[in-house]
Amino acid sequence: MISRQLCLLATVLGAASFAAAQAHQPGSFEDGGDTLVSAMMMFLGNTEKVYILDKSEGNAAKFGDYPAMGAVYDIASRQAETMGVETNVFCASGMHLPNGSFATFGGNGAIGKGGNVSDVTYPDNPHQGLFDTQYGDYDGTKAIRILNPCKDGDDFTSPNCQWFDNSSLLSMQSQRWYSAAEPMGDGTIVLIGGFTNGGYINRNYPNLDTATEGGAANPTYEFFPANGRQEQFMNFMNKTSGLNAYALTYLMPSGKMLVQANYSTVLWDPLTNEETDLPDMPGQIVRVYPASGANAMLPLTPENNYTPTVIFCGGIYMDDWSWGNYSWPFADTWAIPSSNKCHTITPEPTDGSTVDYVEDDDLPVGRTMGQFIALPDMTMLVVNGGANGTAGYSTRTYYTLEAPYGMSLASEPVGQPALYNPRAPKGQRWSTAGFDTSSIARLYHSSAILLPDASVLIAGSNPNVDVNLTAPFPTTYKAEVFYPSYFSATNRPTFTGAPSTLSYGGDSFDLKVPASAYSGSANDAADNTTVVLIRGGWTTHAMNMGQRIMQLNNTYTVNSDGSLTLHVAQPPPNPNLFQPGPAMLFVTISGIPSNGSWVIVGTGNIEQQPTQPASPLPANVRVDGVSGTGSGASTSSGGADGSKKNGATSSHTGAIVGGIIAAVAAVGILGAGFGIWMARRRRASARQALALSYSTSTAPARAGGDASGTRSGDLRNSDSSAFLPLSQVNGTTPWSANASSLNVHSPYFDESRAASAEFNPYHQNAPRMSTNQARGPF
């Protein structure tokens, strides 16, 4: 048993912001520098650094002797440095942990040049990559990678600042590629579904085995940390067979999850594995990958009683046949318009209303791969995507043997952002006014994340199996920073008194806003001030996993010197509303946000979070004839209306607790220890690899719709896409007993090993990488 204390996480930002707005043009894009690896995945690690991950491919930038798969991006300088990643992180999922660390889950097998299976494969299974000697990546299908974000002044060559990525010591119970990840109220992460080995969509055609597709689909879910719990079959993965990669998941106040895939929706209890059917997506529009419609939880506010509503926009409708199989779509997707429809659903209404999808205002332009970014003025920005087609890549379809846009299955990039204001009257919720159009195509494998100054970092785009700089839509390393309309303000709010931690209920805290933070009447400014908590999430594939935005209840005191004292409630006493972990705290005055202050919500541990009743807030105190001393306009020209309504809810401000997890404790809860069982199972893998086509039967000219993929008027009658039986399965091959005797020091152990109750990946003796060593076998 290996037991060690994890290093303390120190991601605390004190007082926020700058007094005057920097000179950035509202609605514009600025050069964000070079990310070195294409930004398939990103997350904000702290107020200084963004972390970027890419698949294993031939990037010119290297870490050690191999093409890099990871980078750390400095926000201030807009420069990146490569980081070591051992296992192929291609199309993984990811999530924050309660103490501010981040984890990624799964990925692809080891891949070499051209996206081919690696040159070292598992014995008796040449289609499953183990390690590639040219690209230096190991099989990532079961990997769990942990990062403790660091800041300027930290030693980035230290193991404490590097990825822990050693699947012989830490891994999932089964292979997951394109899995979903959603945290629970105690910080445990639920990992759902995915491929074990696959391609475009998660099915063969015709679809005989809707549950496992002969071993290529994973219809189970598991917990991280498992704490002795075994993975379980999830019926929804069977029901939605084919179109359930990266299932869309949102934790609800009850602890159940809204789960959406294919065109089906359920309310699911991960603790009991019980599903309650909810209405189908209207028009059978697909929003899940690879249709990749924009989706997000709308702001949780006192006004809506912190009742979650989820919005889905864009995506695409195609008849069942057109979606094709693992190898490629049957329809020419790049010629099929994306949907411009938006729908919302409130899965757990508190007013007794019927749960159903509600049609909202249409997008200004239909989008696939559009991505919602929650802004601190409580509007939602959509960026990236294309007007036609889907995510994914392929050289061909059923009819077209040479695709016209290289490997891209989408066309007509949509470079102009669009802003959605949920508080605006219906019919007036979308706007593109004053927004420039980017000249950089952001299609498959693009990403975006909110930065601490309330701008948006946009990066990536790589609809190519390997680096291709000359394709119609090339591998993209250039980042951009987009500046929303509130950057028109010449004066940005500032505040002091930000806590480093927030609790679920309990004592309120005060923030002090100086008179220099605004202009005009102090009473008006106070009336139009909101305190907003935002978690930007872990972004990939047009999703921000874990993204949430919450307005904290507050009252105010206007002081005679023009300063404002904001009396702020803690988050409501229900951790399911805003799961424990890192977030940014903003003060927004009349639609103009401050810089974000870094906070940890909850105890910092994976455990049942303590809750307390919300403390009452003092009444508002107004003073007539007092004004702010800030210069110029301090009202946003394009955001929310700036009005606010107060509800109620508060925080001890103790030090951030630093542990990550002890995965085996019987009580299951981790303070500072990190652990896993190390008994290794022999793995099975699918017969075919990503670059190889799954054999298919001769497809009919029409099966549920026109071959062109346009709507024929008849909706599908089965969400699982099951058709007549076909004698076609993907055989599975167990590991050979001598897998560990290869002339490569694999990080996997084929034999059973002693169970480890606790393992600390940050311990100084744990196998790690530093920036001065080549990536490769341990």
N, C-alpha and C positions, 0 to 999 in steps of 0.2 A: 504494500500500500504506500503510495507516494502522497505525502500531505504537505502542502506549503501554502503560505499566505501570499496572495497576489499583491502586487505593488499597488499603492494607493493611486487612485485616479485624481488628477488635479486639473479639472477643466472648469475653472471658475473665472468668470469675468466680473469685475467690479462695476464701477459706474459706467454707464453707457455713453456712447456717442460723441459727436462733435457739435459745436454750437451752430455753425453755419453749414448749409448744404454745400457739398463739393460740386464742381462745375461739370455735371453730366447732363447731356441733352435728354429730356424726357421722351420716352417712346423710341429711343435709339438703341442700336447695338454698338458695342465697342469691342475691339480686338482683345480677346481674353488670353492670348498667348498660346503656347503649344503644350499639349497634355502628354506628349511622348508616346503614350499608348492610347488607342482609340477608346473613348469613354463609354463603354458598354454599360458600366455601372459606376455610380458615384454616391458618396454620402458626405455630409458635413461632419467632420470629426470634432471640431471645436470652432472657436471664433477666428482661427487663423488658417486652418488647413482643410482642404477637401481631398478625400481619398478616392482614387480612380482604379478600376479593374477592367481588364480586357480578356478576351479569350487567348488561348495559345495560338500565336500566328507569327509571321515573319517581321515583326516590328524592328526597325533599324536601331532603336534605342535598346540597350541591353542592360541586364542586371547580371553581373559576373560574365559568364561565357555564353549566355543564352538570351534570346529575345525576351524583353521584359513583358510581364503580364500586369504589373501594378505600378502605380505612381502616387506620389503625394504632391499636391498642388498648393502652392503658397498664394493665398488670396491677395496679399498686399503687392507682391512683386509680379504676380501672374506668371510664375515660373514653376516648373515641375521637376521632380527628381524621381528616378525609377526606384522601385521597391521589389524585394524578392517575394515571389509566390511560387510554391512548389507544385501544386496540383492544378489541373486545368479548370479554371473558374467559369468557363463558357456557360452562359445562361443559368447561372446559379440564382438562388434567392438569398435574401439577407435581412438583417434586422438589428436594431439597437438592443443592448442589454441594460438592465436597470442602473448599473454604475457608470454608464457612459461609454462602455466599450461597444464594439460592433462584431457581429458574427456573419459569416456567409456559409451557405449550405449547399452541398452538391455541386454539380457541374457535369462536364463531359469526360469521357475517357481520354487517355493520352492521345494527342493528335500531332502529326508531323506536317511537313511542307504540303501545301495544296489542300489542306484539310483532310488528308488521308490518315488512316489509322497509323499509329506510331510504329516504329521499326522494331520495338520490343513489345510483344503481346503476351497475353496469358497463355500458358501451355494448354494445348488442345482447344484453344479458342482464338484463332487468328484475327477475329473481327473485334476484339476488345483490347484497346490499347492500354499497356501498363506503363511504359516510359518511352519517350522519344529522345534519341541521342543527339538530334540536331536542334530541336526546340527546347529540350530540357524539362518538359512537363510530365508529371505523373497523372495517373488516373484520378479524376476529381469527383467521380460519381457518388462517393459516400463521404466526401471530405467535409469537415467542419473547420473553418478558419477563424481565428480570433485576433482582433486588433485592439490595442489600447492606444487611442489617439494621443499624439504628442504635439507640443507647441514649440515656438522659437525659444531657445535656451535649453531645450532638452537635447540629449545625445541621440540623434536619429540612427546611429550605428549600434546603439544598445539593443539587446533583445527586447527590452521593454517597449521599444518604439517600432518594432517590426511585426509582421504577420507571424502568428503561430500557425503552422500548417504542416501537421504531421499526422497522417491518417492511421498510422500504426498505434497512436496513442489517443486519438480523438476522432470519432467518425459516427455517422448515422447508422441506424439499424439496417437500412437498405438503400439501394441506389436511387437517387432523385436528381433528375435533370428537368428544368422548368417547373420546379415545385413552388407552391405558395408558402408564405411564412406570415404568421400573425401572432402577436403577443397577447397573452391573457393578462388578467388584472394583477396576478402575482409576479408577472415578468417572465413566466414560462413561455416558450415559443412553440406554437403548433406548426408542424411541417406537413403539408398536404400534397399528395399525389405526385405527379411528374412522370417523365419517361425513365426507363432504365437504359434505353438505347433507341434512338428514333430519328426523326427528321422534321418534315414540314408540320404535319398534325399527328395527333397521338392515336392513329388507327391504321389498320389494313383496310382494303376495300375489295370486295364486300366485307362487311364487318362481322366476323364469326364470333370472336372472343371479345365481347365488349368490356370485360373486366381487365384482362391482362394483355390482350393482343399477342398471345403466344409468348409472353415474357417481356415484351417491349414497353408495356405500360405498368405503372405502379399505382394501384387503386387504394392505397393505404394511407394512414396518417400516423405520425409519431410525435412525441414531445421532446423538447430540449430544454433542460436536462430531463432524461427519461425517468430517473428515480425509480427504476425497476419496472416501469410500465412498458409493455410490449406494443409494437405497432399493431393497428387494427384496420380491418377492411372498412372502407367508407362507401356506402351504397351510392352516394351522389357521384362519385367518380365513375361508377359503372353506368349510371343513368345518363351521364353527359359524355360518354365515351367518344373520343375523337377530338372534341373541342373543349378540353379541360386543362390544358397546360397553363401554368400561372393562374390558377383559379383566383377570382377576385374575392377578397375576404375582408370583413369589417367586424370587429368585436362590438357587441351591443351592450347596453347597460345591464341586462340580465346575466351577462356572461356567455350567452349564446353568440354565435357568429352568423352574420349574413354571408352566404357563399353563393357566388354567381358564376356559372360557366355554361358553354353552349348557349341555349336560350332559356335555361332553367334557373330557378332561384330557390334556395331553402334557407330556413333558420335552423342552425345546427348547434347542438350542445356537444362540445368536444369531450366533456367529462363522461357523459352517458352514451355518446354516439347516437343520439336520437335526432331525426330530421323532421322538420315541419315544412311541407311544401308551401311555397309562396307563388304568386302569379308568374307566368312566363314573361320573358322580355317581349314587349309589344312588337308585332311584326316579325318576330323571330330574328331580330337584328342581333348579330353576334358581337359582343364587346370584349370577350376574352381573347387572349393570344390565339392565332395570329391576326384576328380582326383588329384587336388592340384599340378599342375605343377608350377615350379619356374617361377616367372615373376618379371620384374623390368623395370623402365625407365633407359635407358643407359645415360651415362654422357652428360650433356649439356655443350658445349664448344664453344669458339669463332670459332674454326675450322668448326664445323657443324652449325654455325650461330644460336646456341641455339634452334635447331629444335628437338623436342622430337621424339625419336624412342623407342618403347617398345619391349622387348624380352620375349618370352615364351619358356620354355624348359621342357621336360618331360611331366608328366601327364599320361593319359592312353586312349586308344581307347577300348570301349566295345559297342556291339550293344545295341539297345535301351532296349530290354527285359532284358538283363543282369544287367542293373542298378537297377532293382527291384522297391521298393517303400519305404514308410516311415519306414517300419519295418526292412528290411534288403535287401542286394543285392540278386538277384536270382543266379548269377554266383558265383563260388568259386574264389573270387577276388585274394586271396593270391597266386593263381597258374597262374595268368595272368601277363605277363611281362609289366612293365612300358615302356612308350615311351622314346626313346633316342633322339627324334627329337627336334630341336630348330627352331623357326621362329621369325622374326622381322616384325614390321609394323611401318610405319611413317604416322600417320593419317592426318597431315597437312603439306605436303611437300611444301617447298618454291620455288622449281625449276620447278613446273608444272608437275611433274611426276605423274603417276597413283598410287592411293593408293591400295596397295595389300600386302599380306604376302610374305615375302622372306625367303626361307629356308637358315638357317645358319649352321655352323658346328654342327655335332652331339655331344651330351654329351658323355663323356668317358664311362659312364654307365647309362642306363635308370633309371629314378628316379620318384617316386611319393613322394610328400611332401618335395621335395628339396626347398631350400630357398636361394635367392640371397641376398648378403650383399655387398653394395657399399663400396669400399676401397679408401683411399685418394690418391693412385697412379692411380686412375681411371680405375682399373680393377674391376671385379665382382666375388666374391667368392660364390660358391654354397656349402651348407652344409646340413646335415641331410637327412632323407628320406629312402625309400626302393626301391629295384629293382623290386618288384612285388606288385600288389594290389593297394589299395586306402586308403585314410583316413577313419575315422569313426570306430565304433566298433559294434560288434554284436556277439551273441553266436551261430548263425547259418546262413545259406543261404537257398535258395529254395531247394537245393538238399542235403546239408550236415547239419545234425541236431546238430552236435557237431564240432565246428570249431577247427582245429588242433593247432592254436596258441593262445589259450585262446579266448579273444574277438577281437584280432587284425585282421583287414581285409587286412593287408599288411604283407609281409615277406621279408627276405633277406635284413636286414638293410645295407645301404651304409654308411660306417663310414669314408671314405676318402673324404676330400674336393676336389673340382675341381675349377680351376681358369679360368675365361673367360676374354680375352683381346680384347676389341672391335677394337683396333687400329692395331692388328696383321693381317697379310694377311689371306684371307680365306683359310681354311684348316689347319691353325696353331693357332687357337684362344683358344683352350682348352689345359690345362696342369694340371697334377697331380704330376709333378716332385718334389721330396723332401718332399711330404706331408705324414705324418703318418696317420694311420687308427685308429680311436677311437674304443675302446672296448665296448663302451656304445651304445646300440641301441637307435636311436633318430627317433622315428616313430610318430604316431599320438599324437598331443598336445606337440610337441617340439617347441622350439623357439630359436632365435639367434639375437644378436644386436651388432653393432660396439661400442667399448669402446673408451674413449678419447685418449688412448695411441696407437690407431689403431690396437689393438688386437680385437678378436671377442669372446664374451661371448655366450656359447651354453648351453642350459638347457632344462629341461622338458623331456617329453615322458611319455604318460599314456594312452594307448589304452584299458582302463578299465573303467567300469561304476562307480566303487568306488575304493578306495585304494586297491591295490593288489600287495604285495611284492614278491609273489611266482609265478606269471604268467610267461609264456615264455618271454613276453615283459612287465616287471613290471612297476608299478608307480615309477618314477625316481625323486629323489631329488638332485642328485649329478650334479653339474655344472662343466663345463670345460671351459678353456680359450685356444683358438687356436691362434697361432702366425704365421702370413703369412710370406712369404719368405723375405720381407724387414727387418725382425728382424735379418737377417744375418749381417746387418751393425753394425760396432763397434762405429759408430758416428751417432747420430740422430740430425737433424736440430733443431734449436731453433730460436725464433724471439721475438721481442718486438714491442709494438705499436698497438696491436690488439684493434680495437674499440669494444665497448659493443653492439652497434647497427649498422645495415646496412640499407641503404635506397634503393629505386628503382630509379637508376640514381642519378645524383648530383655529388658533389665534390669527387674526389679520395682521398685515404688516403695512408700513407706510413707505411711500415713494415721494421724494421731493423733486418737484419740477421748478426750475428757476424761471424768473420772469423773462430771461433772455431766450427761453425756449420757444416763445410764441410772440405774436403781435396781436394787437386789438384788445377787446374787452376780456378781462380775466374771467368774469362770470361766463361769458360765451365760450371761452376756451375750456373751462372746467366742465361745462355742460356737454361739450363735444369731445371729451377725452375718454379713451378706452384703454384698458390694459389687456394685452393679447398674448397668449401663450401659443407658440407654434413649434411643432416638430416636423422638420422637412422630410424625414423618412429616408429610406434606402432606395435609390432610384435605378430602375432598369426597365427596358421594354415598355416604355410609355406608362410606367407605374411608379408611384412613390410609396413603397411598402411601409406602413406604419405612420404615414403622414396624418397629422391632426392639427386642428386649429380651434382654440377655445378662448372666448372672452371671459376674463375673470370679473366678478362683480366688484364694483368699487363705488365709494362716495368720495367727497372731496371737502377740503377747507381752502378757501381763497384767503391768502394772507395779505396784509396791508402793503407789503413790498412788491406785490404782484406775483410772488411765487405761489405755487399750488402744492398742497399736501394731499396726496391720493391715499385713501384708506382702502386697502385692497384685500379682498377675501382670498383664501386659499382655493385651489380647485375643489369642486364638490366632493363630498365624502363617498365617492364610488370610483375605485381605481379602474373600473372597466371603461369609464368615459375618456380617460387620458392615461394610458398605461404607464407604469413607472419607467423612468429613463431620462435621457437628456432632452432639453428643449431650449428655445429662446424666448425671452420675455421682452415685449415691446410696449412702449407707450405711444399711442397714436392720438394726435390732436387735430381735429377737423380733417381727418383723412391723411395726415402727414405722419409717417412713423418715425420713431427714433431708430437708432441702432439697436440690435438685439443684445440682451444680456444673457449669458449662459447659465442655465440652472439645471439641477437634477430634481425631477419630480419623484417623490417617494423616498424609501429608505436607502436605496442603492443596492438592495439585495433582492434576490429572487426568493420571495416569501409572501405570505399573506400580508398585504399592506395594512398598517393600522389606520383606522379612520376615527375622526372626531366630529361632533356636530359643528356646523358652521357657526362661527362667532358673529353676533350682531355687529353691524357697522354703524358708526356714528352718522347722524344726519348731515346733509350738506350744509356748509356755511358759506354764504356769499358775501361779497363786499362790493358795494357800488363804487364806481368812479376809479377803479384800479385797472391798469392795463399792463400788457406785456411789453418788454423792451426790445424784442427781437426785430430784426430788420426785414422789410419786404413782406411779400405774401406768404402766408402759411396755410393756405387752403389748397387741397389737391384739385387738379383740373379734370381728373378722369377716374377717380376711385369711388368708394362708397360715399354716402351722403354725410358721413361723419357723425351722425346722431348715435346716441347710445341709450340703452335702457338697462338699469341695474337690477340684478337679482341678488343672490347671496352665496357665500361659502368660504380655508386659511392655513400658517406654517411656522413650524420651528425653523430656525435658520442654522442648524448645526452643520458640522463639517460633512463633506461628501464621503460616504462610506465606499471603500474601494474594492470589495471582493467581487469575483464573478460567480462561480458556482461550484457546488459540491454535488455531483450528479447522483450519488448513491445513498445519501443519508436516508434512513428510513422515514424520517419526518420530511425529507425531501427538500429542505430549504437551505439555501446557501448564503452564508454571509461572506466569508472571504475565500473559502476553499473551492477548488475546481476539480471535478472528478468524473470518471467514467468507468464502466466495466470494460475490461480489455479482452474478454473471451472472444476470440475471432471465429466467425463462421466462414465456411467456404462459400465463395460467391458464385452465383450463376450470372451469365450475361447473355444478351440477345445475340442471335446468330449473325445478324447483319450490323454493320457499322454505319455511322452517319453518311459517309460518302458513297455507300452502296445502296442500290435501289432494292426495296422490297418487291418481290414478285407480285404481280396483280393479275387478276383475271381480265379478260377482255371487257372493258367497261361499256355499258350501253351508251348510245348516242344521247339519250336523255334518261335521267333518273332523278325525278323530283323537280326538274326545272330545265330551262333551256341550256344547251351546252355552253352558251356564252356566259352563263352565270347570272343572267338577268332574271328578275322575279317573274315567274310564270303565273302567279296568282294563287297557286296551291302551296300552302305552308306544309312543313314537314309534320308528320304525325308521330314521330319518335325522336326524342332528343339523343338517343344512344346511337343513331345512325346504323342500327342493326339491319342486315339484309340477309338474303339466302345464304345458307352455310357454304363455306368454301374450304376445301382441304388445304389449309395454308396456316402454318404456325411458325413462330420463330423458335427454333429449338434452343434449349439451354445447355450449357456445358459447365460442369463444376470445375473449380480450380484443380489443377494437378497437385499432388502431394509435394512435388518438388518445385513449386512456384517460387519459393524463397531461395532456391539454389541457382537461379539465373545468374549470369555474369553481370548483373546489375544489382546494386544494393537497394532493393525495393523498400519503400517505407512501410509496406504491408507485411504482416506476418501471417503465414498460412496455417501454422500450427496454433493450437489453443495455448493461451498464455495465462498466467496468473491474473485473477481479477484484481483490478485496482479500484479501491474505494474513492480515492481522491488523487487528482493529478493537477499539478500547477504548471501550465505551459510557460509561465514567465519565470520559473525558477532558473537560477543561473546555470544549472547543469542540464537543463532540458535541451534537446537538440533544436537549434535555431539557425538562423542565418544572420549574418551582418553584411553591411554594404561592401565589405572588402573581400568577400568570398564568392566563389562561383556557385550558382544554383545547380543542384544536381543531387545525386544519391547521398543519403546521410552516411 
